Amino acid sequence: MSFCKLSTIIFLSFLLNSCSGKLDTGNINTDDWKKDRYGCSGLRMQYIDEIKALKNSFLGKNNQEIILTFGRPDRVELVDKSQSFFFYFLEPSSSCPGVEIEKEPLKVLFRFNAISKVSEVTITNLNP
């Protein structure tokens, strides 16, 4: 194989691998995060300070990078053609067995723009 072909293959594989990969999550144990669907186990709550510290580093990342890092979102909401939201519950939600909630649970919202890039990360009890 010629040097030119080899360097092209290496460049393309580097480019493809750099497009969608896991993001830096600091001290967040993403395995625990992924196991805590809908916040039922309370494992995600311990990472609230880390999320607050890192939230701006997620801006501009694509939805596939968020899914690779944090797992499938607990809820997805399409607001209109230009934006959508991924919800990750920090506190137990109504989807948890045996849980009756009195107030809307705390959650991390990733807002995506029309090209599926994160435009905002919010920790809130409110819905968009």
SULQUIDA-V994652 format. One record per backbone hydrogen bond with DSSP energy under -0.5 kcal/mol. CO is the residue of the C=O (numbers start at 1). NH is the residue of the N-H. E is the energy in kcal/mol with one decimal. If there is no record, write none. Layout:
# SULQUIDA-V994652
CO/NH/E ; CO/NH/E
This chain:
# SULQUIDA-V994652
2/6/-2.4 ; 3/7/-2.7 ; 4/8/-1.9 ; 5/9/-2.4 ; 6/10/-2.4 ; 7/11/-2.3 ; 8/12/-2.6 ; 9/13/-2.4 ; 10/14/-2.1 ; 11/15/-2.5 ; 12/16/-2.6 ; 13/17/-2.1 ; 14/18/-1.7 ; 15/19/-0.8 ; 16/20/-0.8 ; 25/28/-2.2 ; 28/30/-1.1 ; 29/33/-2.3 ; 30/34/-2.5 ; 31/35/-1.7 ; 32/36/-1.3 ; 33/36/-0.5 ; 35/37/-1.4 ; 36/39/-2.1 ; 37/40/-1.8 ; 38/93/-1.5 ; 39/42/-0.7 ; 42/46/-0.5 ; 43/46/-0.6 ; 44/47/-2.1 ; 45/48/-1.5 ; 47/51/-2.4 ; 48/52/-2.3 ; 49/53/-2.0 ; 50/54/-2.0 ; 51/55/-1.8 ; 54/57/-2.0 ; 54/58/-0.6 ; 55/58/-1.1 ; 56/59/-0.9 ; 58/61/-1.9 ; 61/118/-3.0 ; 62/65/-0.5 ; 62/66/-1.6 ; 63/67/-2.3 ; 64/68/-2.6 ; 65/69/-1.8 ; 66/70/-3.2 ; 67/71/-2.0 ; 75/87/-2.9 ; 77/79/-0.7 ; 77/85/-2.6 ; 80/83/-0.9 ; 83/79/-1.6 ; 83/80/-1.4 ; 84/112/-3.2 ; 85/77/-2.3 ; 86/110/-2.3 ; 87/74/-2.1 ; 87/75/-1.3 ; 88/108/-2.9 ; 90/45/-0.6 ; 93/96/-1.8 ; 96/99/-1.6 ; 98/100/-0.6 ; 99/101/-0.6 ; 106/90/-2.6 ; 106/91/-1.8 ; 107/109/-0.5 ; 107/124/-2.4 ; 108/88/-2.0 ; 108/110/-0.5 ; 109/111/-0.6 ; 109/122/-2.3 ; 110/86/-2.1 ; 111/119/-3.4 ; 111/120/-1.2 ; 112/84/-1.6 ; 113/116/-1.9 ; 116/63/-1.5 ; 117/113/-2.4 ; 118/60/-2.8 ; 120/111/-3.0 ; 122/109/-3.4 ; 122/124/-0.6 ; 124/107/-2.2
